[in-house]
Amino acid sequence: MKIILIISNNLFYRNYLNKYVLDDLKKYANLKILANKKDVKDTNKLVDIWTEEKKHNSILHYIIATTLMFANVHKSKSFKTRIRRRYIPAKLEKYTLRGLLSYIKKLLIFFFFKTITSSSLISKGFIFILKLLLVKNIKLQDLLIKEKPDLVLMPTNGFFSYELDVEHTLHELNIKYVSLIDNWDNLSTKTLLQYKANHYGLWGEQNRIFAKELQNISPKNTTSLGTPRYEIYKNKNYKKLFNFEYILFVGTSNEFNEYAVLQELNHILVNLKSEIKIVYRPHPWRESQKYPNLQTLSKVVLDPQIADHYKSQSSSNYFQPDLNYYSDLIAGSKFVVGGLTSMLIETQLQKKNYIALIHKEINFKYSPREWYNGYLHFSELFLLKNLTLIENLNELESVVKNFLKNEVKFIEDSFLSYFIEFDEEPYSKKLIKMIDNLKIK
């Protein structure tokens, strides 16, 4: 069997071009890696074929995806939150010409999509016309005709324009392909899928429900695989990173006042006269443009893996942290505190407790509370046994003291598998079993 694995960006390069996928897949099939020339840095020289998307198509696919999200806002509260977050401009703090023009531009885009989707007939007609305007990616088409793959595998978030361009070509050539949905929220948050794959590899049962109820994908066309980037948590040999005990505080991509939480945690530990420190790990691709000086917080240590990236005030995805480091970082902590991020899943896979912030705050467009209430994939988090939800920052002190004083233990929780398929069977074996079940010859 001949398989082409398509990689659209650096994140997927890191997550899928590793031993957890490639070793067994290369034994199973004649495998070639095809990658996006613009957004992939081939650090390990693994790519066999390079291609580029059609810029013309990328614009059209973006407009179609946005139209579908606006037109189907009733299907998922996550769509509504995404629209508010991305398309409704925040109140201007300073009145500058540039700021005013940006505000007006965003407002006009919002009203354009609201108008187009005010009628189902208009939005469907608009999308139909846009699809007629899509052009063939001749270079990609020629490459696929030459390679004649039996199957294409493509990690995706369902929204990247390069992936949509590839899907357009795959449908034109009638080539079978499997979409490997890469993240927790991609099926419920981004938009409705423009193209349907022959099959989908998903995180877990929650994603399978989203696929059926939101994306109209039959359960027979979905398989729970988990994700290869979590295979590191099956490793039991952890490296000690620090010579002190610590609480791990992880930031999120969405902006909230992380510094205020660090101040509170610092205050708690100082008052307790504790030797324990706080290791702060900002999100590598954070939206916030604020990089406060942490030196005044005596208990806070900036995670050294991300320190240079943080100090350079960069949010570029060219920085891809080594996945193996995550397991060591979490394993060495007493427990983890942070916002609503996939780190709360990773922490529990590592058998550690997670204290999740869902408090209200002012002066931020989305506080942790609005984030929690706004996204569908968070709806059942309260059922997890090793997750503590903090609705008010005033609660943080008593919760942290309780965790430290009583050394709260991790409780085995079968419900975690609802969110993520995670067992002793390697991701690559599950992937191959799924391919075998597709009966492609």
HUMOBEL-V833433 format. One record per backbone hydrogen bond with DSSP energy under -0.5 kcal/mol. CO is the residue of the C=O (numbers start at 0). NH is the residue of the N-H. E is the energy in kcal/mol with one decimal. If there is no record, write none. Layout:
CO_NH_E ; CO_NH_E
//
This chain:
0_2_-0.5 ; 0_29_-3.0 ; 1_149_-2.3 ; 1_150_-1.5 ; 2_4_-0.5 ; 2_31_-2.1 ; 3_5_-0.6 ; 3_152_-2.7 ; 4_33_-2.4 ; 5_7_-0.5 ; 5_154_-0.7 ; 6_35_-1.9 ; 8_12_-1.8 ; 9_13_-2.3 ; 10_14_-2.3 ; 11_15_-2.4 ; 11_16_-0.5 ; 12_16_-1.5 ; 15_17_-1.5 ; 17_20_-1.7 ; 17_21_-2.9 ; 19_427_-0.7 ; 20_24_-1.5 ; 21_25_-2.7 ; 22_26_-1.0 ; 23_27_-1.8 ; 24_28_-2.1 ; 28_30_-1.1 ; 29_2_-2.5 ; 31_4_-2.7 ; 31_33_-0.5 ; 32_47_-2.1 ; 32_48_-2.3 ; 33_6_-2.7 ; 34_36_-0.7 ; 34_50_-2.4 ; 35_39_-1.2 ; 38_9_-0.9 ; 39_41_-0.7 ; 40_42_-2.0 ; 41_44_-1.0 ; 48_34_-2.7 ; 50_36_-3.1 ; 52_54_-0.7 ; 53_57_-1.9 ; 54_58_-1.6 ; 55_59_-1.5 ; 56_60_-3.2 ; 57_61_-1.8 ; 58_62_-2.1 ; 59_63_-2.5 ; 60_64_-2.8 ; 61_65_-2.4 ; 62_66_-2.4 ; 63_67_-2.6 ; 64_68_-1.9 ; 65_69_-2.5 ; 66_70_-2.7 ; 67_71_-1.3 ; 69_72_-1.1 ; 71_74_-2.0 ; 71_75_-0.5 ; 72_75_-0.6 ; 75_78_-0.9 ; 75_79_-1.2 ; 76_80_-2.2 ; 77_81_-2.6 ; 78_82_-2.4 ; 79_83_-2.3 ; 80_84_-2.5 ; 81_85_-2.5 ; 82_86_-2.7 ; 82_87_-0.7 ; 83_87_-0.7 ; 86_88_-0.7 ; 93_95_-1.2 ; 95_99_-2.7 ; 96_100_-2.5 ; 97_101_-2.1 ; 98_102_-2.1 ; 99_103_-2.4 ; 100_104_-2.5 ; 101_105_-2.2 ; 102_106_-2.1 ; 103_107_-2.6 ; 104_108_-2.1 ; 105_109_-2.2 ; 106_110_-2.4 ; 107_111_-2.2 ; 108_112_-2.2 ; 109_113_-2.2 ; 110_114_-2.3 ; 111_115_-2.6 ; 112_116_-1.8 ; 114_117_-1.3 ; 118_122_-2.5 ; 119_123_-2.4 ; 120_124_-2.1 ; 121_125_-2.7 ; 122_126_-2.5 ; 123_127_-2.2 ; 124_128_-2.1 ; 125_129_-2.2 ; 126_130_-2.4 ; 127_131_-1.4 ; 128_132_-1.0 ; 129_132_-0.6 ; 129_133_-0.5 ; 130_133_-0.8 ; 135_137_-1.4 ; 136_140_-2.9 ; 137_141_-3.0 ; 138_142_-2.0 ; 139_143_-2.4 ; 140_144_-2.2 ; 141_145_-2.2 ; 142_146_-2.5 ; 143_147_-2.3 ; 150_3_-1.9 ; 151_177_-2.8 ; 152_5_-2.9 ; 153_179_-2.1 ; 155_181_-2.5 ; 159_163_-1.9 ; 160_164_-2.3 ; 161_165_-2.1 ; 162_166_-2.7 ; 163_167_-2.4 ; 164_168_-1.7 ; 165_169_-2.8 ; 166_170_-2.4 ; 167_171_-1.8 ; 168_172_-2.1 ; 169_173_-0.7 ; 169_174_-2.4 ; 175_151_-1.7 ; 176_197_-2.0 ; 176_198_-1.0 ; 177_153_-2.4 ; 177_179_-0.5 ; 178_180_-0.9 ; 178_200_-2.6 ; 179_155_-2.2 ; 182_185_-0.7 ; 184_187_-1.0 ; 184_188_-1.9 ; 185_189_-0.8 ; 194_196_-0.5 ; 198_178_-2.3 ; 199_201_-0.6 ; 199_222_-2.3 ; 200_180_-1.8 ; 201_224_-3.4 ; 201_225_-1.8 ; 202_420_-2.7 ; 203_207_-1.6 ; 204_208_-2.1 ; 205_209_-2.2 ; 206_210_-2.7 ; 207_211_-1.8 ; 208_212_-3.1 ; 209_213_-2.6 ; 209_214_-1.4 ; 210_216_-2.6 ; 211_215_-0.7 ; 215_217_-0.5 ; 217_220_-2.3 ; 218_221_-1.8 ; 220_199_-1.8 ; 222_201_-3.1 ; 222_224_-0.7 ; 226_229_-1.6 ; 227_230_-1.5 ; 229_232_-1.6 ; 230_233_-1.9 ; 231_234_-1.4 ; 235_237_-1.0 ; 238_240_-0.6 ; 244_276_-2.4 ; 245_333_-2.5 ; 246_248_-0.5 ; 246_278_-2.5 ; 247_249_-0.5 ; 247_336_-3.1 ; 248_280_-3.1 ; 249_338_-1.0 ; 252_286_-3.0 ; 255_257_-2.1 ; 256_260_-1.0 ; 257_261_-2.4 ; 258_262_-2.5 ; 259_263_-1.9 ; 260_264_-2.7 ; 261_265_-2.7 ; 262_266_-2.5 ; 263_267_-2.3 ; 264_268_-2.1 ; 265_269_-2.3 ; 266_270_-2.3 ; 267_271_-1.7 ; 268_273_-2.2 ; 269_272_-1.1 ; 276_246_-2.7 ; 276_278_-0.5 ; 277_279_-0.7 ; 277_300_-3.2 ; 278_248_-2.9 ; 278_280_-0.6 ; 279_281_-0.6 ; 279_302_-2.9 ; 280_250_-2.8 ; 282_285_-1.1 ; 293_296_-1.8 ; 295_297_-0.9 ; 296_299_-1.4 ; 298_277_-3.2 ; 300_279_-2.8 ; 302_305_-1.3 ; 302_306_-0.8 ; 303_307_-0.5 ; 305_309_-2.6 ; 306_310_-2.8 ; 307_311_-1.8 ; 308_313_-1.7 ; 309_312_-1.5 ; 315_318_-1.3 ; 317_319_-0.9 ; 318_320_-0.6 ; 321_324_-1.0 ; 321_325_-0.6 ; 322_325_-1.1 ; 322_326_-0.8 ; 323_327_-1.1 ; 324_328_-2.6 ; 325_329_-2.6 ; 326_330_-2.4 ; 327_331_-1.8 ; 329_332_-1.4 ; 334_247_-2.0 ; 335_354_-3.1 ; 336_249_-2.5 ; 337_356_-2.3 ; 338_340_-1.0 ; 340_343_-2.2 ; 341_344_-1.1 ; 341_345_-2.0 ; 342_346_-2.7 ; 343_347_-1.0 ; 344_348_-2.0 ; 345_349_-1.5 ; 346_351_-1.9 ; 347_350_-1.4 ; 352_335_-2.3 ; 353_355_-0.7 ; 353_387_-2.5 ; 354_337_-2.2 ; 355_357_-0.6 ; 355_389_-3.3 ; 358_368_-1.8 ; 366_370_-2.3 ; 367_371_-2.4 ; 368_372_-2.5 ; 369_373_-1.6 ; 370_374_-0.9 ; 374_377_-1.3 ; 375_378_-1.8 ; 377_380_-1.9 ; 379_382_-1.6 ; 380_383_-2.4 ; 383_386_-0.9 ; 385_353_-2.4 ; 386_388_-0.5 ; 387_355_-3.0 ; 387_389_-0.5 ; 388_390_-0.7 ; 389_357_-2.8 ; 390_359_-0.7 ; 391_394_-2.4 ; 392_395_-1.1 ; 394_398_-2.0 ; 395_399_-2.8 ; 396_400_-2.6 ; 397_401_-2.0 ; 398_402_-2.3 ; 399_403_-2.3 ; 400_404_-3.1 ; 401_405_-2.4 ; 402_406_-0.6 ; 402_407_-0.8 ; 412_415_-1.3 ; 413_416_-1.3 ; 414_417_-1.8 ; 414_418_-0.5 ; 415_418_-1.2 ; 415_419_-1.8 ; 416_204_-0.7 ; 417_205_-2.7 ; 419_421_-0.6 ; 425_429_-1.8 ; 426_430_-2.6 ; 427_431_-2.4 ; 428_432_-2.3 ; 429_433_-2.3 ; 430_434_-2.2 ; 431_435_-2.7 ; 432_436_-2.0 ; 433_437_-0.9 ; 434_437_-0.8 ; 434_439_-0.6 ; 435_438_-1.4 ; 438_440_-0.6
//
